[in-house]
Amino acid sequence: MRDLQAIDSLLLKELKSCCAKEYNFLPREAGLKLMESASTQNHNGVSAKCRDARVEELWGLTSFFGYSTQTFVQAVNLLDRFLTIMKAQPKHLPCIGVCCLHMASKMVEAESNVSPTHELIRISQSKFTVSDLCRMEKIISDKLSVEPKAVTALTFLHLYHSAFASLSAGREEIPSIGRLEAQLKACFCRLVFSKAKVRIVPGRQFLSIAAFMLSHGTHLSVVCLISQPSVLALSLIAHELPDALQSPAMLKIVQQFQRHLKISDSELLHWKELVAKCMTKYHSSECNKPDNKKLVWIVSRRTAQNLQANHFSVPGLPTIPEGSWDESESEDSCEDMSCGEDSPCGSLRSDGEGAFFPSVFLKCGK
């Protein structure tokens, strides 16, 4: 297997460019701390629990409308960036979330695949109107620098996967990009993975900062909880390659990526453990249990009346006589019951004649 220097120069150039741009698409750290400190009972701000629940609903809407992972990631990025610069009320969160998904779909998806606004509101079972969504879209566009190609963890995930695929050349088994994208969606449903603001400092300076924080009573884990999208993407791949990391070739690629992006071993290990905990929770029986409160169908009054009328107008099957059974006439009786005009089988055809199954099935049966 080739080393990292053998990767396509265009891929390395794009990786460096993304590393320089990723800070432009990060949510504000101060806003993330406010969301963590807010409680669900406090109506003065959006809490982390409300945010996580809204992102999970966006995930469901993404799957329902057949949107790509890029659309979901773009919507979550817009949502987090907006919530960290604006003091939004919890009652406005449904409109903000659906609006971010609608904006992301218009930027990523083809025009024919974008769901109409009224349909998106109806399926999301929201109470706001189309005009409310249009006003919210204007507010978000004015407050954020909305770009179609935002640099997120998904961007680095695709770059890493392309590099691993080109270096392995089919000799090493690597996880599929679909599985990695699904795990990234699960991670985005937790606010802790949106903490993505970090300063890359030399080792001695980091030790001096750590000593200063410890002397003032600040726990060092606060520093470890801050990560980059590039670190999260590499942690996802490292989590999916526990056996492959025992291979010197695969381990060498991960280490070279760490040196290229200045990611320490402790930082990668910490975020790899957070990813493992997130995956364990999503695979648990508690998470797989359906939420009956969300399984609600909203139908019109006319549809409900038609469904109720059809429920009582189901035609009954003909009664089978319970008289004496003659074995000599059993064969004829079976033929009469299976092909008669009054039988269920005969009623399925408009003319009531001929065999019910096509000749193709009869030939296969013979």
N, C-alpha and C positions, 0 to 999 in steps of 0.2 A: 504494500500500500504506500502511496506517495505521501509526502509530508505536506504541510500547509502551504509551502512555497510553490507547490505544483498546482494550486488552485488557479482557476482562470483569473487573470489580472482584472478583468471587468467585474468579477464577483467581489474581489477584495476592494476594488475602488468603490463599489456600491456599499459595501459594509462600512468602510470608513466614512462615506458620506452620510449614511444613516446614523452612525454614532455621533456625528456632529449636529445632526438635526433633531435627535430624539428629545433634547431638552426643550424644544419649542412646542412640544405637544404633551407636556406633563401637567397634571393638576397641581395646584398650589398646595404646598405642604401645610401652611397655616389653615387652609380650609379643610383639609383632610383631618387635622387634629380636632377642629371644631365638630366635625361630623362624628368622630369617635367619642368625643365627650358628651355629645347630645344623647338624651335618652328618648325612648319611644313615648313617654308621657309628656315630655316637653314639646310643646307645639311652636316653639320659637325657631326651630330649625329642623333640618332633615337629619335623622340619626343614621348610623351605619347600618342598622338592621333594616330600616325602611329603604335605604339605597340598595342593599343586597336583594331584598325582595323584589324591588322594581327591575333590577337587572335580570333576575330569573324569569320574570314575566316577559322581558324583551327577548330572552333566549327562546321562550315558547313561541312568541310571535314570529321570530326569525325562522323557526322550523316550520310553522304553519304556512307562511307565505313562500317558503322555499328560497329565502335569501341566503347569500353566501356568508361564510365566516367573516370575511372582510367587512361586510355590512354590519354585523353584530359588534365587532371590535371597534369599528368607527363610531357606532352609536354609543357604546359605553365610554369611549374616549371623550366624546362631546358631552355626555352626561356628567362625568366626573369633573371635567374642566369647568363646566358651567356651575355646578353645585359648589365648587371651591372658591368661586369669585363672587357669587351672588347669594344673598341670604334668602333662600326660597322657603316657602311654607310647605308643610307636608301635604296639604290639600292640593297644591299645584304640581306635585311630583308626577302623578299620572300623565298630565298634559306634557310636562317636560320630557318624560321618558319616551312617550309615543312620538313626540315631535323630533327628538334626536334620531329615533329609528327611521322616521320618514325622510329626514334630511340625509341620513347615511345611505338609504336605499336609492335616492335620486343621484347621489354622487358615485355610487359603486355599480348598481344594477343597471341593466339595459332599460330603456324607457318603457318597453313593452312588459317588463317584469315588475315594474313599480306598481304597488297596489294603490287604488284610489284612496283619497283621504277619508271619505265617508266610510269606506269599507274597513279601513284600518281602525277607525274609531269604533265601529260596530263590533268587530271581532274582539277588540281589547276590552269591550264592555265598559267603556269610559262614559262619563256624563258630560264632558265638554263638547263643544260644537266645532264645526269646521272653521268658523271664523276665529275661535279661540286658538286653534292650532296654527292658523296662519299668523296671528299676532305673536304667538310664542316663537314661531320660526324666525320672525323678523328680529325679535329681542335676542335670540341666541346668535343669529348671524352678526348682529351689531356688537355683541360683547366678546365674541370669539373670533379668532382668525381661522375661519373654516377653509380647509384645503382638501381636495379630493384624495390626495395621497399622503395621509398622516403617517408618520413613523411610529409604529407601535411594536409590541412584543410579537405580533403576528408577522411583521416585516422581517424581524431577525430570525424568527422560527423558519420561515421559508428560505432565507439565506443559509442558515446552518444546515437545513435538511438538504439543500442543493449541494453544499460542500461535502457533506458526509456521503451523499450518493455518488458524487464524482470521484471521491477518493477511494471509496470501497470498491467501486467497479464491479459490483455484484458478488464480491467474495465474502463480504460481511453482511449479516442481516441487520437492517436498520428499521426502526419503527415507521409505520406508514404516516404520511402527512395528515390523513384524515383522523387518525387516532390522536395525534399531537394537537390538532386543532380542537378536537372535542375536549381534551383535557385543559386546553387554554381557556375555553369558554367556561369551564367549571371554576377555574381560578379567578376569572374576572367577576364571578358572582360573590367574591369576598373582597371587602374594601382593603384588606391588608396588602393585596397584590397590586393595588393602585398606588401605593406609596412608592413613588419612583423618582425621587430626587436625591442625587448623590454627588459628592465632590470626590474626584479621584486625586488622592494626595499621596506623596511618597511615604515609605514605611516609617521613617523616623518621625515625620510630621504627624502621622497617624498615632504613633505611640505617645507623642507629647499631648495630642488632643485627648486621647483616652485617659492619660494620667490626670489631665486637668479636669475632665468630667468626673472621674472617680473621686478626686479630692473635694469636689463640690457636691458629692452625694448623688450624682446622676448615674443611673445604671447604664452599663455599656451596651445592653441589648437594644437601647434606643438607636444606636448607630447601626446595628446589624439589621434592624427592621427597615432600613432605607435601601432601596435597590433600584436598578435600572431595568427597562424593558429588555435590554440585551441580556442581562443576567437572568431574568425570569425565563426567557426563551431557551437559554443554554441549560438552565436547571431542569426544564421539562424534558429535554433530550437526555440529559444525564440520568434523570429518574427512570426513563424508559430503557436505559442501557445498563442495568446492573450487572448482567453477565458479560456483556460486550466490553464493559470497562475493565474486566480482568484481562482482556486481550491487550497486549502492548500497543498494537496499532491504533485501536480505538481510543485508548487512554492518551496516546500521544496527540491525537487530533484535539481532544478536549483541552489538554494542557496548552497546546499552541493557541487555541482560541482564547484561553484565559490570559496568556501573556500578550496576545495581540490587543485585547480589550482591557487589560489591566484589572482582571478579576482575581481576587485572592481565593485561596482554597477554602478558608473559613466562610467567606461570603457565599461561595457556590454551595458548600455543604449546608449552610443554614437555609438557603432558599430551596434546596433540594428536599430538605426535611419538611419544610412548609408545604411543598407540593405533594409530598407523600401523605401528609396528614389530610390535606384537602381531598385527595383521591380516595383515601380510606373512608372518609365521611360520606362521600358520594356513592360509594359502593356498599354502604351499610344498609341494613334492612329498614332502618328508620327513614332514610332518605328515599328509598325505593317505594315506600308506602304511599299510596295515592292520597291526595288531599281532597276529601269529599266536599269541602267548602267551596272549592274552585270549580267543581264539575257542575256548572249551572248553565242551562240552555235558556235563552231568551227568545220567545216566539211571539208573534202577534196574536191578537184575540181571534181573528178569523182562522189562523192556522190551528190554534188550540181547539176551536170548535170543530174543525174538520177532523182533527185527530181523535177527538172524543166521539164523534159520530161514526167514524170508521171502526172504532174499537167495538161498538155494539152491533155493527152491521156485517160482521164476518159470517159468510154463509156456512151452514153446518154440513157435514158429510152425510151421505145417505146411510140409513140404519141397516146393518147386516142382519138378516133374519136368523133367528135362533131355533129353527125347526129341526126335524130329524135330518141327519146327514147320511146320504146314500153314497157308499164308496164307488159304486159303478158310475154314478153321475158326477163324481168329484172332478174328473177332467173337464167335462162340459161346463160345470159350474164355474171352474176357474177361468175358463175362456170367456164365459158370459160376464163375469165380474171384472175382468181385466180390460175388455174391449167394448162393453156395452155403452149405450149412449147415456144411461143414467149413472154410470160409475164415475169416480173422480178422474180416472185416466182418460175416459172418453170426453169429458167436459173440457179438457185442456185444448182439444182441437176444435176448430170451427165447424168442420164437416162431420166429425165423429166417426170417420172411417179410416181404415188402414192402420198400420203399425205406428206406435207413438215414437219410438226411437228411429233415427235415420238408418239407412241401409249400411252406412259405414260402420256403425257400432255393431250391427248384426253380423257383418262379415268378420269383424275382429273377434267377436265372441265365438264364432265357429272355428 
